[in-house]
Amino acid sequence: MSDVVTIYHNPRCGKSRDTLKLIEDKGIAPKVVDYLKTPPSVAELTRILTLLGKRPAEITRKKEAAEAGIDPTKLDDAALIQALITHPIAIERPIVVKGDKAALGRPPESVLAIL
């Protein structure tokens, strides 16, 4: 299992900034992925979803998805994953991955369980 902590981060999001600070305050220097500039691949997002135990619709931000013309109720999982990669602003944030564990930083403290 890898000890690398990766945070899929949006620097404009308060919860994402709070989660990054929480990780750094634990003495961890995470790999920070600005997923708006560098979206995950289909394989990466599929792995993240598996680690989270969630389906794509569960990590889709409703407002941002609607603004991008994405209707999660009308797409199968594969099509929704592709839509999220095309419009990464619609991916819920932040997501933290460490080895074979992942957590959504909502609230930020929820990531402590995987660190």
Buried (B, 14 or more C-beta within 10 A) or exposed (E): EEEEBBBBBBEEBEBBBBBBEBBBEEEBEBEBBBBBEEBBEEEBBBBBBEBBEBEBBEBBBEEBBEEBEBEBEEBEEEEBBBBBBEBBBBBBBBBBBBEEBBBBBBEBEBBBEBB
